[in-house]
Amino acid sequence: MLLGFPSEVWITMTVEFAERLGFYGTTFMLMTYCTIMLRWSTSAGNALINALYALTPLSACVSSSVSDGRWGRPYSLVVFLTTYAVGLSMVALSSFPLMYGEFPLDPSVLGVALFATGILLFAVGYGGMKVCTNPLMADCVSDAYKDNETQCQVVLSQLFRCIYAITNSGSLIGIIVPPLLRSLDGRSVVMGSVTHTTGYYFGFSLSAVSSLLGLSLFVMMYHRFRRNEPSPSIVLPRIFFRAIFIRWCFAVGRIRDEAFLSAHRWDLIDFAGYPVTANKSTDAVASHDVLSGAPDLSVKLRNCTESGSGRELNHGREAVAMEWNVNEAKQDDMPSQSASIDADGLDQTWVANAKMIASVCRALVAMPIYWLITNQFSTNMILQAATTGLPSYIPPEVFNNVNVISLLISLLLFDRVVFPFVFVNKTPPVRGRVVCGFATMIISMFWCGVVQINIDHRGKYDEKDIYHLHPGMTMVSPLWLVPPYIMQGVASALVDTTIMEVVYVAAPTSMKGTMMAFYLMTSSLSGFLGLALSPAMRPKNAQIVIFSLTGALVLVTVLFYLLNSPTAEAPTEASDSQGTDVSAGPCTVSKEEKKCLLLKDFSRSENAAYYGGVLHHKEVSHL
């Protein structure tokens, strides 16, 4: 095993590298391709890109269902990766000169139709495959270290950092190389005061070839991957709609159980585990006893959701399942109750898993606005860069290289220098990391707004959103945009990696793909927001858009902080599987802090250190 990872992990990482190269090599050129080559308006270009992000959750939902269920992750990855590669190939083919009446002018109807179909398949394949890759790699690590739980946790924590570093290396190549390949075609287009290169087909072709190579590698090595254990089909919708139905039965009086209702009045998902029988009088109350023989079961379910590390979460689920089995055994002399449970067909473990997923979703509350702003750096901010004094042979998309390089350097500095120095023998709080990342992004957007004020002062946009300088004025120096792109990379190192860590580590083992689908659905909400705002997202409105998004991020940052804040009402007892009082350690944070979902596992020992709520042995080096 190379660096402690099984060969299957490296195969999947290579596929991820190829996918990232293809993704960024395509998406970061879409805006300029639509406005320059297809002669669409900036609003239409924004609508297309945001529609791409908005389509992703539909595919992610389908993929999460089949990858956690009947297909399994390896087969699902093959299907959606094939769709992804075919879509990129169609986009590349649509950009060739033969698809134009007189290149680079007059795009043909066939070329535009091929382009639109390719983008559709690209979005479907992207959403479907992203649900599979990270859980598949984590499954391979778990299988390789199934006899050593501690080492498994160490390698899993290293895996997430390694994934982010390698995939962003592919992103860096995708951002740098394809835009530079455009200059291989000697023809150019002049729009206002700006000259543009036209060889998009070179860059799109590189993206397509990269995805095809990744697909070929995975298909050849497919036999090495083990199919994951299937979970019940569409289990979350079943739990959700069942909970609504049972809650409605309580509301209209069809079910009467005051003890259960008073204990779970505000916990909607708990109602999904309430057995329903044909006899609503005595059986309903008895079934409640079977469901939650201990009066503090709801508290235990909530604690296992919010307690922290993957080990503690599994321990919490096992405790819940054990308690369910014990109480069910106590009711063996009640055949009507056990029959009703079988008829209901819902295991309490799945209800507990649903509660865990609902709790983790609090961490995603600010992400749609955050990702909407991140998307602006590949769309409207690219158009802002095009109105600076960049030489014509340097495409404005090159600015996105700055934030990727900043991201990779920040990952290294935070993990090896900043966190060990600032948080000596303490965990850097996860909520604190995310809030600091949001604050950095707010400063970055404010800086871009100031730059846009300067750009508007030196020139103006016409009705076609083409920029014209005022007489005697010179363009703004492109160096003014370097700091905000650096800050955007720092923000990504703090926010994106931390949210991914929380989403995967806190998700139930059997529903990792489902939680990844929620993650992508939240990301795609930014696409829907961008789609709704696309008519207003024109260069002439750039000032208003930038400062409005900055204010929105401030508001959701406050909301994120409040929703994930410690709760004084929560129980303060916490213990590991050996019964050790975790909160009693001398180097721990306060008990109130520990109860926050995002401040996970603050226990300490002399030979271990924790970063981001995941155990690392001190002797193990990490990025």
C-alpha positions in Angstrom: 0.0 0.0 0.0 1.4 3.4 -1.0 1.3 5.9 1.8 -1.0 3.6 3.7 -3.8 3.7 1.1 -4.9 0.5 -0.8 -4.4 0.5 -4.5 -8.1 0.9 -5.1 -7.9 4.3 -3.4 -5.2 5.4 -5.8 -7.2 4.2 -8.8 -10.2 6.2 -7.7 -8.0 9.3 -6.9 -6.7 9.1 -10.4 -10.3 9.1 -11.7 -11.0 12.1 -9.5 -7.9 13.9 -10.8 -9.0 13.3 -14.4 -12.6 14.4 -13.5 -11.4 17.6 -11.8 -9.2 18.5 -14.8 -12.1 18.0 -17.2 -14.6 19.8 -14.9 -12.5 23.0 -14.4 -11.1 22.9 -18.0 -14.7 23.2 -19.2 -16.6 25.2 -16.6 -14.1 28.0 -16.3 -14.3 28.7 -20.0 -18.1 28.4 -20.4 -18.9 32.0 -19.6 -16.4 33.4 -22.2 -17.3 30.7 -24.7 -21.0 31.6 -24.5 -20.5 35.4 -24.7 -17.6 35.4 -27.3 -18.1 32.4 -29.5 -21.9 31.8 -29.3 -22.6 35.6 -28.9 -25.0 35.0 -26.1 -25.7 37.7 -23.5 -24.0 37.5 -20.1 -27.4 36.8 -18.6 -27.8 33.8 -20.9 -24.3 32.6 -20.0 -25.0 33.0 -16.3 -28.3 31.1 -16.7 -26.5 28.2 -18.5 -23.8 27.8 -15.8 -26.3 28.1 -12.9 -28.6 25.6 -14.7 -25.6 23.2 -14.8 -25.2 23.5 -11.0 -29.0 23.3 -10.5 -29.3 20.0 -12.5 -26.6 18.3 -10.3 -28.9 17.4 -7.4 -31.4 15.5 -9.5 -28.6 13.2 -10.7 -27.2 13.1 -7.2 -30.5 11.9 -5.7 -30.8 9.1 -8.2 -27.2 8.2 -7.8 -27.4 8.1 -4.0 -30.4 5.8 -4.1 -28.8 3.3 -6.5 -25.2 3.5 -5.2 -26.3 2.9 -1.6 -28.8 0.4 -2.8 -29.2 -2.1 -5.7 -26.4 -1.0 -8.0 -23.6 -0.4 -5.5 -21.0 2.4 -5.8 -18.6 0.8 -8.3 -21.2 0.1 -10.9 -22.9 3.5 -10.3 -19.6 5.2 -10.8 -19.1 3.5 -14.2 -22.5 4.6 -15.4 -22.3 8.2 -14.4 -18.6 8.6 -15.3 -19.6 7.3 -18.8 -22.3 9.9 -19.0 -19.9 12.6 -17.8 -17.3 11.7 -20.5 -19.8 11.5 -23.3 -21.1 15.0 -22.3 -17.7 16.6 -22.3 -16.9 14.9 -25.7 -20.1 16.5 -27.2 -19.2 19.9 -25.8 -15.7 19.6 -27.4 -17.1 18.5 -30.7 -19.6 21.4 -30.8 -16.7 23.9 -30.5 -14.8 22.8 -33.5 -14.6 25.1 -36.6 -16.6 22.7 -38.7 -19.6 23.5 -36.4 -19.5 27.2 -37.5 -20.6 28.8 -40.7 -17.6 31.1 -40.8 -15.3 30.4 -37.8 -15.3 32.1 -35.3 -18.6 33.7 -36.4 -22.0 32.2 -37.2 -22.3 29.1 -34.9 -24.5 26.4 -36.5 -27.8 25.2 -35.1 -26.3 21.7 -34.9 -23.3 23.0 -33.0 -25.5 24.8 -30.4 -27.8 21.7 -30.0 -24.8 19.5 -29.5 -23.4 22.0 -27.0 -26.6 22.1 -25.0 -27.0 18.3 -25.0 -23.4 17.9 -23.9 -23.8 20.3 -21.0 -26.9 18.4 -19.9 -25.1 15.0 -19.9 -22.1 16.7 -18.2 -24.3 17.9 -15.3 -26.0 14.6 -14.9 -22.7 12.7 -14.9 -21.0 15.1 -12.6 -23.8 14.9 -9.9 -24.0 11.1 -10.2 -20.3 10.3 -9.9 -19.5 12.8 -7.1 -21.9 10.8 -4.8 -19.8 7.7 -5.4 -16.1 8.6 -5.4 -15.4 9.8 -1.8 -17.5 7.0 -0.1 -15.9 4.4 -2.4 -12.4 5.5 -1.3 -13.4 5.5 2.3 -15.0 2.1 2.0 -11.7 0.7 0.6 -9.8 2.2 3.5 -12.3 0.8 6.0 -12.0 -2.7 4.5 -8.2 -2.6 4.5 -8.1 -1.6 8.2 -11.2 -3.4 9.5 -9.1 -5.2 12.1 -7.5 -2.0 13.5 -10.1 0.6 14.2 -7.7 3.2 15.5 -5.4 3.0 12.5 -8.5 3.1 10.3 -9.5 6.5 11.8 -6.0 7.8 11.3 -5.8 6.8 7.6 -9.4 8.0 6.9 -8.4 11.5 8.2 -5.3 11.5 6.0 -7.5 10.3 3.1 -9.7 13.4 3.1 -6.7 15.8 3.0 -5.0 13.7 0.3 -8.2 13.7 -1.8 -8.5 17.4 -1.6 -4.9 18.0 -2.4 -4.8 15.7 -5.4 -8.1 16.7 -6.8 -7.2 20.4 -6.6 -4.0 19.6 -8.4 -6.2 18.4 -11.2 -8.2 21.5 -10.9 -5.1 23.6 -11.1 -4.1 22.0 -14.4 -7.6 22.3 -15.7 -7.6 26.0 -14.9 -4.2 26.7 -16.4 -3.8 24.6 -19.5 -7.1 24.6 -21.4 -7.4 28.4 -21.5 -3.8 28.7 -22.6 -4.5 26.2 -25.4 -7.0 28.7 -26.9 -4.1 30.8 -28.3 -3.1 27.8 -30.6 -5.7 29.0 -33.0 -4.3 32.2 -34.5 -7.7 33.8 -35.1 -9.1 36.3 -32.6 -12.2 38.3 -31.8 -12.3 42.0 -30.8 -15.2 43.1 -28.6 -15.0 46.7 -27.5 -11.6 47.4 -26.0 -10.8 43.7 -25.4 -9.2 41.1 -27.8 -10.2 37.4 -27.2 -8.6 34.2 -28.5 -10.9 31.6 -30.2 -9.3 28.1 -29.9 -11.8 26.8 -27.3 -11.9 23.5 -29.1 -8.3 22.7 -28.0 -9.2 23.3 -24.3 -12.5 21.4 -24.4 -10.8 18.5 -26.2 -8.3 18.2 -23.4 -11.1 18.0 -20.9 -12.9 15.3 -22.9 -9.7 13.2 -23.3 -9.0 13.5 -19.6 -12.4 12.2 -18.6 -12.2 9.4 -21.2 -8.8 8.3 -19.8 -10.2 8.2 -16.2 -13.2 6.2 -17.4 -11.0 3.7 -19.2 -8.8 3.2 -16.1 -11.7 2.5 -13.8 -13.4 0.1 -16.2 -10.1 -1.9 -16.5 -9.7 -2.0 -12.7 -13.4 -2.5 -12.0 -13.0 -6.1 -10.8 -10.8 -4.9 -7.9 -13.7 -3.1 -6.2 -16.1 -4.7 -3.8 -19.8 -3.8 -3.9 -21.0 -2.1 -0.7 -23.8 -3.6 1.4 -27.1 -2.3 0.1 -29.4 -0.2 2.2 -33.2 -0.1 1.9 -34.4 1.8 -1.2 -35.5 5.4 -0.8 -35.3 5.0 3.0 -35.2 8.7 3.8 -38.3 9.7 1.8 -40.1 6.7 3.5 -39.0 7.9 6.9 -39.9 11.5 6.2 -43.4 10.9 4.8 -44.1 8.3 7.4 -43.2 10.8 10.1 -45.6 13.3 8.6 -48.4 10.8 8.5 -47.9 9.6 12.1 -47.7 13.2 13.3 -51.0 14.0 11.4 -52.6 10.9 13.1 -51.6 12.4 16.5 -52.9 15.8 15.5 -56.4 14.5 14.4 -56.7 12.1 17.4 -56.4 8.9 15.4 -53.5 8.0 17.7 -53.5 8.9 21.4 -50.3 8.6 23.4 -49.7 11.6 25.6 -46.4 10.3 27.0 -44.9 9.9 23.6 -46.3 13.2 22.3 -45.0 15.2 25.2 -41.5 13.6 24.8 -41.3 14.0 21.0 -43.5 16.9 20.2 -40.8 18.9 18.4 -38.9 15.9 17.0 -40.7 15.1 13.7 -38.5 12.3 12.7 -39.1 10.4 15.9 -42.7 9.9 14.8 -41.5 7.7 11.9 -40.5 5.0 14.5 -43.9 4.9 16.1 -45.6 1.6 15.2 -49.1 1.9 13.8 -51.6 -1.0 14.2 -55.1 -1.6 13.3 -56.0 -1.5 17.0 -55.3 2.1 17.9 -56.5 1.8 21.5 -54.2 -0.4 23.6 -51.7 -1.6 21.0 -50.6 2.0 20.2 -49.6 2.6 23.8 -47.9 -0.7 24.1 -46.1 -0.2 20.8 -44.8 3.0 22.1 -43.3 1.1 25.0 -41.6 -1.3 22.5 -40.3 1.6 20.5 -38.8 3.6 23.4 -38.7 1.5 26.5 -36.3 4.0 28.0 -37.8 7.4 28.5 -34.5 9.1 27.4 -34.3 7.3 24.1 -34.9 10.6 22.2 -32.0 12.2 24.1 -29.7 9.3 23.3 -30.6 9.5 19.6 -29.8 13.2 19.6 -26.6 12.7 21.5 -25.4 10.0 19.1 -26.0 12.6 16.4 -24.1 15.4 18.0 -21.5 13.5 20.0 -18.7 13.7 17.5 -16.3 11.3 15.9 -17.2 8.3 13.7 -16.4 5.9 16.6 -18.7 7.7 19.0 -21.5 7.8 16.4 -21.2 4.1 15.7 -21.3 3.5 19.5 -24.4 5.6 19.8 -26.2 3.7 17.0 -25.2 0.4 18.6 -26.6 1.5 21.9 -29.9 2.5 20.3 -30.1 -0.8 18.4 -29.3 -2.8 21.6 -32.0 -0.9 23.5 -34.5 -1.5 20.7 -33.7 -5.3 20.7 -33.9 -5.6 24.5 -37.2 -3.8 24.7 -38.6 -5.9 21.8 -37.6 -9.1 23.6 -39.5 -7.9 26.7 -42.7 -7.7 24.6 -42.5 -11.3 23.2 -45.7 -12.1 25.1 -47.5 -9.5 23.0 -47.9 -10.9 19.5 -50.0 -8.1 18.2 -47.3 -5.6 18.9 -44.5 -7.5 17.2 -46.7 -8.1 14.3 -47.4 -4.5 13.9 -43.7 -3.7 14.0 -43.1 -6.2 11.1 -46.0 -4.7 9.2 -44.6 -1.2 9.6 -41.3 -2.3 8.2 -39.2 0.4 9.7 -36.2 -0.4 11.9 -35.4 2.1 14.6 -31.8 2.2 13.5 -32.9 3.9 10.2 -34.9 6.5 12.1 -31.8 7.2 14.2 -29.7 7.5 11.0 -32.3 10.0 9.6 -32.0 12.0 12.8 -28.2 12.1 12.4 -28.5 13.3 8.8 -31.0 16.0 9.8 -28.6 17.2 12.5 -25.6 17.3 10.2 -27.6 19.4 7.7 -27.4 22.3 10.1 -23.7 22.7 9.0 -24.9 23.3 5.4 -27.2 26.2 6.2 -24.9 28.9 4.8 -23.4 27.0 2.0 -25.8 28.0 -0.9 -24.9 31.6 -0.5 -21.2 30.8 0.0 -21.1 28.6 -3.1 -23.1 31.2 -5.1 -20.3 33.6 -4.3 -17.6 31.1 -5.1 -19.3 30.5 -8.5 -19.0 34.2 -9.2 -15.2 33.9 -9.3 -15.6 31.6 -12.4 -18.3 33.7 -14.0 -18.8 37.4 -13.3 -15.4 37.9 -11.7 -13.9 36.5 -14.9 -15.7 39.2 -16.8 -14.4 41.7 -14.3 -10.8 40.5 -14.9 -11.4 40.8 -18.7 -11.9 44.6 -18.2 -8.5 45.1 -16.5 -5.2 45.7 -18.3 -4.4 42.0 -19.0 -2.3 41.3 -22.1 -4.4 39.7 -24.9 -2.4 36.5 -24.8 -3.2 35.9 -21.1 -6.8 34.7 -20.7 -8.8 36.1 -17.7 -9.5 32.6 -16.5 -5.9 32.4 -15.4 -6.9 34.3 -12.3 -8.6 31.2 -11.0 -5.1 29.6 -10.8 -4.4 32.1 -8.0 -7.1 30.8 -5.7 -6.2 27.1 -6.4 -2.5 27.7 -5.6 -3.6 29.7 -2.5 -5.9 26.8 -1.5 -3.1 24.2 -1.7 -0.6 26.3 0.2 -3.2 27.2 2.8 -4.0 23.5 3.4 -0.4 22.8 4.1 0.2 25.9 6.3 -3.0 25.4 8.4 -2.3 21.7 9.0 1.4 21.8 9.7 2.0 25.3 11.1 -1.0 27.4 12.1 -3.2 24.9 13.9 -0.4 23.2 15.9 1.0 26.6 16.9 -2.2 28.4 17.8 -4.1 25.4 19.3 -1.4 23.8 21.4 -2.8 20.5 22.8 -6.3 21.7 21.7 -8.5 21.1 18.7 -9.1 24.0 16.3 -12.9 24.4 16.6 -14.7 23.3 13.5 -17.3 26.0 13.8 -14.5 28.6 14.3 -12.7 27.4 11.1 -15.9 27.8 9.0 -16.7 31.2 10.4 -13.2 32.4 9.8 -13.5 31.2 6.2 -16.8 33.0 5.7 -15.2 36.2 7.1 -12.3 35.9 4.7 -14.7 35.5 1.8 -16.6 38.6 2.9 -13.4 40.6 2.9 -12.6 39.2 -0.6 -16.0 40.2 -2.0 -15.8 43.7 -0.5 -12.4 44.1 -2.2 -13.8 43.1 -5.5 -16.6 45.6 -5.1 -14.0 48.4 -4.5 -12.2 47.3 -7.7 -15.4 47.4 -9.6 -16.1 50.9 -8.5 -12.7 51.9 -10.0 -13.5 50.0 -13.2 -16.9 51.8 -13.6 -15.1 55.1 -12.9 -12.7 54.6 -15.8 -15.2 53.4 -18.4 -18.8 52.1 -19.0 -20.6 49.1 -20.4 -22.9 49.5 -23.4 -26.2 47.7 -23.9 -24.4 44.6 -25.0 -22.3 44.6 -21.9 -19.1 45.5 -23.8 -16.7 47.6 -21.9 -15.5 51.0 -23.3 -12.9 53.2 -21.7 -13.6 56.9 -21.2 -11.2 59.1 -23.2 -7.9 59.6 -21.6 -8.4 56.7 -19.1 -6.4 53.5 -18.7 -7.5 50.1 -17.6 -7.2 49.1 -14.0 -4.1 47.0 -13.2 -5.0 43.3 -13.0 -2.8 43.0 -9.9 -5.6 44.6 -7.9 -7.5 41.3 -8.3 -4.8 39.1 -7.0 -5.5 39.6 -3.3 -9.2 38.7 -3.4 -8.4 35.5 -5.4 -5.8 34.6 -2.7 -8.4 35.2 0.0 -10.9 33.1 -1.8 -8.4 30.2 -1.8 -7.8 30.7 2.0 -11.6 30.7 2.6 -11.9 27.4 0.6 -9.2 25.8 2.7 -11.1 26.6 5.8 -14.7 26.1 4.7 -14.8 23.4 2.0 -12.5 20.9 3.7 -14.2 21.4 7.1 -17.7 21.0 5.8 -16.7 17.9 3.8 -15.2 16.4 6.9 -18.3 17.0 9.0 -20.6 15.7 6.3 -18.7 12.4 5.8 -17.5 11.7 9.4 -20.9 12.4 11.0 -23.0 10.6 8.4 -24.3 7.0 9.2 -22.0 4.3 7.7 -24.8 2.9 5.5 -25.9 6.3 4.2 -22.7 8.0 3.2 -23.8 8.3 -0.4 -27.1 9.8 0.7 -25.3 12.4 2.8 -23.1 13.3 -0.1 -26.3 13.7 -2.2 -27.5 16.2 0.4 -24.2 18.0 0.2 -24.5 18.3 -3.6 -28.1 19.3 -3.3 -27.1 22.1 -1.0 -24.4 23.1 -3.5 -26.9 23.1 -6.3 -29.2 25.5 -4.4 -26.5 28.0 -5.3 -27.2 27.2 -8.9 -31.0 27.8 -8.5 -30.2 31.1 -6.8 -27.8 32.1 -9.5 -30.4 31.0 -12.1 -33.0 33.2 -10.5 -30.6 36.2 -10.2 -29.0 35.7 -13.7 -31.1 38.5 -15.4 -29.6 41.0 -12.9 -26.1 39.6 -13.0 -24.8 41.8 -15.8 -21.5 43.7 -15.8 -23.3 47.0 -15.6 -24.9 45.8 -12.4 -21.6 44.3 -11.0 -21.4 46.8 -8.1 -24.9 46.1 -6.8 -24.5 42.3 -7.2 -21.1 42.2 -5.4 -22.1 44.2 -2.4 -25.5 42.5 -2.2 -23.9 39.1 -2.1 -21.4 40.3 0.5 -24.3 41.4 2.8 -26.1 38.1 2.2 -23.0 36.2 3.3 -22.8 38.3 6.5 -26.4 37.3 7.3 -26.0 33.6 6.7 -22.7 33.5 8.6 -24.5 34.9 11.7 -27.3 32.3 11.1 -24.7 29.5 10.8 -23.1 30.6 14.0 -26.3 30.6 15.9 -27.7 27.4 14.6 -24.5 25.5 15.5 -23.9 27.2 18.8 -23.7 25.3 22.1 -27.0 24.6 23.9 -27.1 25.0 27.6 -30.0 22.6 27.9 -28.2 19.6 26.4 -26.9 17.0 28.8 -23.3 17.5 29.8 -22.4 13.9 30.3 -20.2 12.4 27.6 -18.2 9.2 27.7 -16.3 7.0 25.3 -16.8 3.3 24.8 -14.8 2.4 27.9 -16.8 4.8 30.1 -14.1 7.4 30.4 -15.4 10.9 31.0 -14.3 12.7 27.9 -15.2 16.1 29.2 -13.1 15.8 32.3 -9.8 16.0 30.6 -7.5 18.8 31.6 -6.9 20.0 28.1 -10.5 20.0 26.9 -12.8 22.9 26.1 -15.9 23.7 28.1 -18.8 21.3 28.3 -21.1 23.8 26.7 -18.8 24.0 23.6 -18.6 20.3 23.3 -22.3 19.9 22.8 -22.2 21.7 19.4 -22.3 19.4 16.5 -19.3 21.0 14.9 -17.1 20.9 18.0 -16.5 17.2 18.0 -14.4 14.9 20.1 -12.2 17.0 22.3 -10.7 14.1 24.4 -7.0 14.0 24.8 -4.2 11.6 25.6 -0.4 11.8 25.8 0.1 10.0 22.5 -2.7 11.5 20.4 -3.8 14.8 19.0 -7.1 15.8 17.3 -7.6 18.0 14.3 -11.1 18.7 13.0 -12.6 16.1 15.3 -10.7 13.2 13.8 -8.1 11.2 15.7 -4.4 11.4 14.6 -1.5 9.8 16.4 1.3 12.3 16.9 3.8 10.1 15.3 1.8 10.0 12.0 2.7 12.8 9.7 0.0 14.6 7.8 -0.2 17.3 5.2 
